[in-house]
Amino acid sequence: MKKILFAALSATVFTAAFGAPTISQTDYQASYARASALADKALAMHAGWTVTGKTLQQARQAAAEQDFDQAIVLTQQAEALAQASIRQSVEQQTAWRAAVVK
């Protein structure tokens, strides 16, 4: 799971640093909506990570400062975090069975 999260975050940072086109407010809003929906899904599953909410809050702050490039990087990070928390929850729902002594 750490490898997946690292890869997703690395790709996001690489894209932002090298050649990402200028991002508009509309692009940010679409990205934020996706990340927010996944974060809400994770919370509904009782699997949300606090860092996801903090990252979304940082994205909102960057957008308020009209720094949409940074805001979209943060929303992509939040989306990756939400996906990882959902994956972890699904994995843990069945993994406990392997730990039961038979």
Number of C-alpha atoms within 10 A of each C-alpha: 10 8 8 11 16 12 13 18 20 13 14 19 17 13 13 16 11 8 8 12 9 9 14 13 15 10 15 24 17 13 20 22 14 16 25 19 14 22 27 16 17 22 16 10 13 12 19 22 17 12 12 25 18 13 20 23 16 17 26 21 15 18 18 11 11 13 17 23 21 20 29 27 23 28 28 25 24 30 26 23 26 28 20 21 25 22 14 14 17 13 11 11 9 10 12 9 10 8 8 7 5 5
